[in-house]
Amino acid sequence: MSKRNKRRSGVRIFLALLIIAGFACVWFVWGGRDQDPESNPERSDSDSRSEYSSTSDSESNSDSDSDSDSITSSMSSRSDNSTSSRSNNSAASDTGLFYEPEMPILVNRDNHIPDGYDPDLVSAGNGFYLSRKAQTAWNAMNSAAKNDGITLRIVSAYRSNERQTNNFNSKMQEYRSEGKTEEEAFALTAAYIAIPGTSEHTLGLAVDLNSLEQPFENTKEFRWLAQNSVRFGFIMRYPKEKVDITKINYEPWHFRYVGANHAAAMKEKNLVLEEYLKFS
């Protein structure tokens, strides 16, 4: 072979080796990156989204039959489902779920229902009605109670002013039949039944739960409500130590929706609604 042919052959071999080396470098760079998820941000983000979607779908499928179940699921994720573990701190942390920006409306003997007040009523089940926001909170609270093995049931909710008048007059008649004077009958009736035009039930924001007897305070249902109702924006409206302020006898069964932010503040400071609105 001539020197010239030898040089040509050497050049061809060199070029072939150079091409092979180039392909090897490309494979090493790109092939290696495909094996390392951290070196490929687009792939890594996709995997993360996939894992998040799987978790979210799993959580949303649990207790997803209604809006109240979704709320309860969110609250339950921050709870161990133990009634003894609830506290004012946990109540305050949940105020965002039932936050009410406006101050609660006060209705009592000195503050009648405003003229033209028209509650946005929706069914609370079993023939009872509540205002929409109170009904949403009630559904969530009832679901949470069931999760804790507690059975709550409404025995009275929204009442029209006409029905409130009938209830008041009927009770007065009972006292009259017992020999009470008109003044005595009125005073005794007003101690438990709000004077027509001053009932929170007519607002659509109040519920009487489980029993209309004071021994209800000795039940596990009452204890659960005392610890948990604030988280859902409900307060026990007429406590025994505040009768001189509310002018209504102790009613452990009567709960009023005010919003979780207001309820938490009232519980923390041991205030009834009259005091809360006065000092706020």
Salt bridges, closest charged atoms under 4 A:
ASP94 OD1 - ARG78 NH2 3.28
ASP94 OD2 - ARG231 NH1 3.73
GLU100 OE1 - LYS133 NZ 3.68
ASP120 OD2 - ARG132 NE 2.83
ASP148 OD2 - ARG86 NH2 2.64
GLU174 OE1 - LYS171 NZ 3.34
GLU182 OE1 - ARG176 NE 2.78
GLU200 OE2 - ARG237 NE 2.63
GLU200 OE1 - HIS254 NE2 2.95
GLU200 OE2 - ARG256 NH1 2.70
ASP208 OD2 - HIS201 NE2 3.20
ASP208 OD1 - HIS254 ND1 3.16
GLU217 OE1 - LYS240 NZ 3.31
GLU251 OE1 - HIS254 ND1 3.75
GLU274 OE2 - ARG237 NH2 2.83
GLU275 OE1 - LYS242 NZ 2.97
